[in-house]
Amino acid sequence: MSPATSLLSIAVIGLMTPISRADDAGLDSRMYHDPELPIPKIVRVYPENLLPLWLVALSRPEADYQCRAALSVVLAHREGIKGLEAAVDPLLEALARIDSPADENDSASSVQGGTGSSTKFLVRLAIAHALIELDARQAAPQLFQLTQEGDRRLRDFIEQALARWAFRPAVPVWLERLRRRDANAADLLLSVRGLAAVRETQAVSPLEELLYSEQTSWPMRLEAARALGEIQTSGLESDAGKLLRDTRFASPRLAAAWLLRHHQGDEAVRLLQTLGRDAEPAVVFVALERLLELDAKLVLPVMELALASSDAKVRLLGIETAFHEATIERLSLLADKMNDEHPSVRLKARQSLHQLAGQSKFREAVIQQGMRILAGGSWRGLEQAVILLTYLDHKPAAQRLVTLLEFERPEVLIAAAWGLRRLDTPETLPAALGHIQGIRKKAEDVNSLPIGIKDAWDQQLSHLAQFIGQRRYQPAESALRSFVPRSPQGEILGDKETRAASIWALGLILEGKPEKGLVQQLEQRLNDIPRMMDPGEDPRVRRMSAITLGRMKSKESLKSLRRYFFPSRPTLDPVSPACGWAILQNTGEPLPHPGSMEFPGGIFKNWLRALPEPKSVISHQ
């Protein structure tokens, strides 16, 4: 196998790895939305005739080209490129050619590379991956044939798709494996899961034998229980009860929970509630998930146990129960979970309380619970309580937020400043200004700064400066001006956000008043572009300098503003639209439509431009 083919084998398998993302909104900054600047639309552009080129490569005899073509189809589909259904028939044709006598891959099919995989296997796997990615159910018969004669890794990949597609011709094979005593464990697992997916009733008896077989490992017996619970949705209460009597290990109780996963009725509920009190979190999770599906009231007898579970997923089910069956008394349980050690749990608790506060009967009680947590000392609960009470616009919380500006955890001190800005209570302005001045003084002694605090202070002071600006708090003008120049010693505070916010705030305080000294400073910031050995001013500072020049109506700055405004072409440079907005404030010249910007889409390399001549004459006409 060539080095290129070895790399392709890694790519084929690597593409099967799912990508997950976290989901929670950050604390917003008003200065990036006031004013709301136009931005160009991003358009993904792909080379023309991609699919025809890939199909040409697919029809060639070289394994590398066939693999690359198939994997390109996978990537293109994930990027949302349309019209790829046209590749299904050519992919099936390429799959059929692999075993044809004329196929030149035969000569290399037994060659093993660093991955231990033949070229023939890699081509099959890549093509199968493309067909499955395209959800080409019409390819199921050919893919099924591969599972009968190919590599076990092909079976592992393909049979999962056949199960999703409910491909009935695979059922006899899965049943035959299930009944065999000597079946390979991996193949047996595929069969159990496939039969569960199609809910094949003929599998009930052999699955029961597998479940109660003392010679079978518990992981496989649990799979059998899960499959039985999918296929048979009633009548398994006695089996579950029998398993519950085996108290030696947790596995029998987990099997009982899986058996009842789709059951309902009084006896099933009673057993599930018993399982909901189990010491093993995996057992509790399966049981409570089913009870919640039936009716959240059924979880109430074990809700507090769930909330106290060592497992975050179980605690989430407890929160969901408390939310669906909310009472004034149960709000305290949700509030306590805002202090949970797991981020997803405390986030869910806070979001649940926020949603409940939308009902008039709960609003005051939610606020009381939020204030209770806010009076505590745990950073996790404090952070969530600040966010909750701020979203509820509970202004009496502002005084407590002032004291939290000095909290030792970045999460709390940043949230407190954000909360003060959002609550917008004028009584806290002197404290906000005093805090800015105090931190500025502390920052002068670089050696005394706690590790990692500079960026947290930068974000915190940014929110406070924005608060001062939106309130047009005149006494803060001098303090804000101190952040305008670049420090000759370099950044001592990590204060790029703070400087940008201070300049933005000055624009509101001095709106319509082009103070000459400040105008000169801001033009210097705007004109401070990168030069040799000097990175120049931070783009955030330059953007806010332009906006403030516009708010101050500084007509003498028009030359500088026009220098960095590019109305004839779309740009992602945030300084350009800020300059355009400032010109609009001074002259009334409207901002042009932001237009759109084209960016190359995908990671498709131009590897088909120099195709080598095939060893045999092949017509692609």
N, C-alpha and C positions, 0 to 999 in steps of 0.2 A: 504493500500500500504506500502511495506517495505521501510526503509530508502534508500536502494540501488536503488529501483525503482524510488524514488523521485529524487535522484541524476541523474539517467538516463534520467528522463524527462527534466531536465535542460540541459543535454548533447545533447539530440535530438534537442532541439530548438537552443542551442548555436552553433551547427554546421552549422546553416543556415546563420550565420553572415559573410558577405564578408570581405575580407582582402584587404586593399589598401596600396600601397606603393608610396613614392615620387620618383622622377626620376631626378637627376642632378649629374653630375660627380664632385668629389672634386678636389682640387688643388693637383696635383701629386708631389711626392718627388722622385728625381732622385736616391737618395742613395739606395732606395729599388729595383732598377732595374739595377744598375751598381755596381757589376755584377748581371746578372739575374741568380738566384740560382734555381736549380731543386727542385721541390716540389712533393711529392707523390700524386697520384690520389686518390681521396676520393671515396670509393665504399660503397654504402648503402647495408647492408646485412640484410635479413629478416629471421626469423625462418622458417625452412622447414615445409611444409604441413600446412601452415596457413589456406588456404581456406577450406580444409577438416575438420579441427578442428572447424572453424566457422559454417560450414554446420551441423556438429554434434550438436553444441549448438543450431542452428536454429531449429533443429528437436525435441528438447526437449520440455517438457510441460511448463517449468518455463518461466515466462515473462521476468525476468531479463536476462536470457541467450539469449532469442530471440532478445531482444533489443540490447544487447551488440554485438551479432553476426552481426546484420544489421548495426550498427554504425561502427563496425570494417571494414566492406566492404566499407563504405563511406570514412573512413580515408585512407584505403589502396588505393582506387581509386585516391584520391587526391595526394597521394605520388607517383603515377605512376606505381603501381604494375600491371603487365600484367595478363591476363587470368581470370579476375574477371567476365567475361561474363557468366562463368559456374555457377555463383551464381543466375542468373536470375530465372531459373526454380524452384530451391529450395525456393527462396524468394516468388515466386508466390504460391507455395504449402503451405508454412507457412502461407501466407495470407489467403488462402482458409480454412486452419484448424482452424483459429481463431473462426469462427462461427459454427464449427462442434459440434455436441452434445458431442463428446468424449473429446473435448478440456477442459483441466483442468483450463484454464484461466477464464472460465465462472463463476466459483465460486468466483472469485475475481474481475470480470469485473465491479462491481458496487462500489468497494471500492475506496474511494477518499483519496488522500494523500495531502501533503502540497501544491502541485501544482494544486490541484483540478482536476486531470486527472486520469481516470481509467487505470488499467494496460492494458486492451484491447486497449484503445485508444493509449497508448504509443507504444505498439507493432505495431499497424497499422501504426502509424506515422513513426517509425523507419524503417519499411520495405518499406513504400512508399518513404521515403527519399533515401534509398539505391537504389531502382529501378530507381528513377529519376536521381540520381547521375550517374548511369550506362547508362543513356539515353536509357533505355529499353522500346522502343516505343511499343513493342509487349505486354507490360503490361498495355497499356492505357485502354482497356476495363475493366479490374479488378479494376484499380485505379478509373476509372470513376464511377464504381458501388459504391465504397466507398463514393464518393462525394454525392451520392443520399441518403445514409442512415446513414452517419457517422457524426462525430463532425464537426462543422463549421470550426474549425482550420484545419481539413483535407482538406476541400474544398479550403480554402485560399491557402494551399500549393500545392495541386494536380492540381487544375484547371489552375494555371499558367503554369504548365508543359504541360497540355493538349492543351493550347493555342499555346505554342511554337511548339508542335508536329502537330498542325493543325488537331486535332482529330475531324472529322466532326460529329460523333454521339453526341457530346456535343452541337452542334449548336441548335437543337430544344429546349433543356432545357434552353440555354442562351436566345433564342428568347422569350420563354414563360415567363421567369423572366422579360425580358425587357418590355413586354406588360402588366404585372401586375401592378396595381396601389399600391398594398400593399407589394411589394417586399422589403425584407430587404436590407438596404443600402449596406452592405458589399457584399451580394450576387449579387446585381445589379451591383456593381462595377466590380466584377469578370466577369459577363456576358458581360458588355460593352467592357472590355479589351479583352476578349476571341473572341468576334465577330469582333473586330478590327484586331486581329491577323490573323484570317482566312479570313478577308475581305469579310464578308458575306453581299451580296447586299440586302437580305431581311430585314436587320437591319436598312436600311437607313431611312425608314418612321418612325419607333418608336424612332430612335435616334433623328430625327428632332423634334418629339413631346417632347422628354425629354429636348432637348436643349432650346426650347422656352417655357417650362413650368414654370410659375411663382411660382408654388408650390414646385418646386425642388430647392435644394440648389445649389449655383454656383459651388462648387467643383464638384458636379456630372454633372452639365451642361457642365463644361469644359471638363470632361472626354468624354461626348457625342460628343462634338465638335472635340476632338482629334480623336475619333473613326471614325467620319464622314470623317475627312480629310484623314484617312488611307484608308477607303473603296472607297470613291468617289474622284478621283484625277482630276476631271474637273467639271465645271458647278456650283460651289458653290460661284462664285464671287458675285452674287446678295445677297446671304445670308450673306456673309461677310460684304458687304456694309451696309446692314440693321443693323447689329450688331455695326458697326462703328458709326452709328448715335446715339447710346445710350451712352451718355457722362457722365452718373452719376458715374459709377465706371470703374475700369480698366478691370474687368472680361469680359465684352462683347468684348472688343478689343482683349483680349487674346484669347477668343473663335474664333474671326475672324481670328487671326493669325494661330490657329490650323486648321481651315477649309481649309486654303490655303497652308498647310504645304507641299503638294505634287503637287500643281498646277503650271502651267506655262502659258505663253501667256501674251499679253500686259496688259490686264485689271488686271490680277492677280499680275503682276509685279508692276503696279501702286499702287495697294492697299497695297502690301507688303512694298513698299518704304514709303508710308504714315505711316504704322505701325512702320517702322524703325525710325521714328521721334518721337515716342510716349514717354511720360514721364515715363512710367512704364518699367523698364529694362526687366522684364519677357516677355513682348510683343515684345520688340525690339529684344531680343535674338532669339525667334522663327522666326520672320520675316527675320532677317539678315542671319540666318543659311540657310534658304531656298534660299535666293537670292545668297548666296555664292555658293550653290550647282549648281545653274543655270549658273551663270557667275559673277565673282568677280567685273566686271565693273558695274554691277547693284547696287553694294553697295556704289560706289564712291560718289553719291549725299549725303549720310548720314555717310560717313566714319569718318569725323572729330567729328561728334556728338557721334559716337560709341566710339571713342578713349577717349572722355571726359566723358563717362558714369560713373555713380557711381558703376556699377556692373563689377567685374573683368572679368566675362565670356563674357560680351558684348565687353569690351576693347580688349579681345583676338581675337574676330571676326574682330574688327577694325584693329588690327595688321596683321591678316591674309590677309585682303583686301589690305592693304598698301604693303604687301610683294608680293602678286600676281600681283598687278598693280603698281609695283615700278617705280618711276621716280627719277631723281636727287633731285627734289624739295621735294618729299615725304619722303626722307630718314631722314629729320629732325624730322618728326613726329614719326618715329620709334625710333630715338635716344632719343627723349624726354621720351619715354615710358620705357627706361632703368632706369629711376628714379621713376617708378611706385611703389606705396606702397605695391602692391601684388607681392610676389616672382615669381609666375608663369607668370605674365605679363611681368615683367622686364627680366626674363629669355628668354621668347619667343621673345621679342624685340631684345635682344642681339643675339640670335641664328639666327634670320631673317637677321639682318645686316651682320653677319658673312657669312651666305650663299650667300647673294647678293654680298659680296665682292669677291666671287669666279668668278664673271663676270667682265671682264676687264673694262667695261664701268662704273661700280659702285665702283670699289675698292678705288680710290682716294677720292671720295666723302664720302664713308663710313668712311675712316680714318679721314677725316676732321670733320665729325660729332662726331666720337669717341673722338678726341682731344678737341672738344668744350665741351663735357660733362666732360672730364677729367680736364678741367680748372675750373670747378665749385666747389661747396662746399658741395653738398648733398651726403651723404655716399652711398646711394643706387646706384645712377648714377655713382659715382666714382668706386665702386666695379665692376660694369658691364663693364664700359669703360676700366678699367685696363685689365680685362680678354679678352675683344674683341681685343684691340690693341696688347696685347701679342700674342694671337692666330694668328693675322695678321703679327706678327714679325715686328711691326713698331718701330724701334729702337729709333727714335727721342722722343718717349714717356718716355724713361728711366729717363731723368732728372726730369720730373714731379713725377715719381714714387719715386725718392729719397726723395722729400719733403713730400710725403704721408707716408713715414715710421713713421712719428711722428703723424699721424692722430689719433684722439681720439677713433674711432670705430674699434673694432677688425677685422671686415670684410675687411676694407680698408687697414689697416696696414699689415695684412697677405697677401692679394692679391698683394700689392705693392712689398713685398719682393719676392713673387713667380714670379711676372712679371719681376723683375730685374734678377732673375736667368735664366728665360726662354729667355729673350732678350739678355742676355750674352754680354753686352757692357763693355769693360774693363775700360772705363772712369769712371764708377760708382763704381769701386772696392774700392777706398779710402773711399768713403762715406759709403759703406756697412760695411767696417771694423770699421770706426769711430762710426757708429751706434751700432754695437755690443759692442764696448768698453763702449759707453755711457750707454747703457741699463744695462750692467754688473755692472757698478758703481751705477746706480740707485737702482738695486736690492739688494744692500748691506744694504740699509735702508728699512727694511721690513715694518716698520710702514707707510712709505710714498707711498707704492704701491697702486694704485687704485684697487678696488674690481674687481676681474675677469680678471685682465690684465695679470696675470702670465702665464696662458696657451696660451694666444694670443702671448705674447712675445716669448714663447718657440717655437711656430710654425714659427713665423716671423724670429727669429734668426737662426732657422734650415735651412730655405730657403737661407738666406744670407750666412751661412757657406757652404752650398752646392755650391752656386755661386762662393765663394772664392776657393773652392776645385777644381771645374771643370775648373777654370781659372789658377789653380796652383799658386795662388798669394802668393809669398814667404813672404812679409811683415806681413802677418796675422798669421804666424806660432806661434808666442808667445801668441797671444790672443786665438788662438784655443787650444793650450796646456793647458791653464788655465781651460778649461772645462773638462779635462780628469779625474782628481781625483774626488772621491765622497766628497761632502762637509761634514765636521764633524758636522756641525750644521743642516744637512739635506738639503732638496731641498729648496732653497730660491727663485728660479726663475721658478720652475716648468719646469726645463730644461732638461728633459729626451731626447726629440727630438733634442734639441740644442747640447747636449753632444754627442749623437750618430752621428749627422751630422758633428760636429767638428772633431771627430775621423776619420770619413770617409774622410773628406777633407784633414786631415793630411796624409792619405795614398797616396793621389794623389800628394800632394806637395813633399813628401819624397819618392816617388816611387823608388824602387831599392836601398834605402839608410837606412839600419836598424840602426837607431840612438839608441845607447844602453839605454840611460835614458828613452826614450819614449817606447822602447820595453819592458822594465821592468814594466812600468806603465800599458801598454796595457795587458800584461800577468796577472797582478794583477786584472784588470777589468774582464778578461776572467775567471779567477779562483775564482772570488767573487760570489760563488753560495750560495743559501739560507742555513742558519744555524739556530740553536736555537736562538730565539729572534732577528734574523737579516734576513730580507727578501732577502739580497744579492743585487747584481747589477741588473739593469734593463736589460732585454733580448735584447733590441735594442742596448744598449751600448755594451754588450758582443758580439753581432753579428758584429757590425762595428769594434770592436777591432780585431776580428779574420780576417776580410777582410783587415784591414790595416796592420796587421802582414804579411799577404800574399803579399800585394802590396810592402811592404818594403823588401821582400825577407829575412825575419828573420828566418833563418834555426835553430837557437838556440831555437826557440819557438815551434818546431815540437812536443816535448813531451806534452806540454800543449794543442796544437791543436788536437793531436790524442786522448787526454783524453776525449774530448767532441764531437768527430766525431764517428758516429755509422753507418758504411758502411753496416753492415750485416742486418740491419732492417730499414724499412721506419720510418720516424718520422716527426712530425709537429713542432718540436723544431727548430726555425730559426737559432740557434747557430750551430747546427750540420752541415748543408750544407755549412755554412760560413767557418767552420773549414776545411771541405773537400776541398773547393775551395782554401783556403790558403795553404793547403798541396800540391795541384796541382801546385800552383805558385812556390813552393819551390822545389818540387821533380819531377814534371811531372806525378805523379800518377793520372790517370784519375778518375773522379768522377763516382761512380757506378750509374746505372739507379735508379731513385728515387723510383720506384716500386709503390705500391698502399697500402692504409690502409683501413681496413674494419671497418665500424661503424654500430652499430645497427640502422636500419631504423624504422621509425614510433614510435608510442607511444602505441604499442600493449602489454598489460600486459599479463603475463603468467597465466591467470585466468582460463584456461581450464584444467590444469593438474590434479586437484583433483575434478573430477566431482562427485557429490553425486549420489547415486543410485536413479533412478526415482521411483515414488510411484507405478507406474504400469509397467509391463514388456513391454519394447519397444525394438525392434530389430533395430540396425543400420547397420546390415550387408548388 
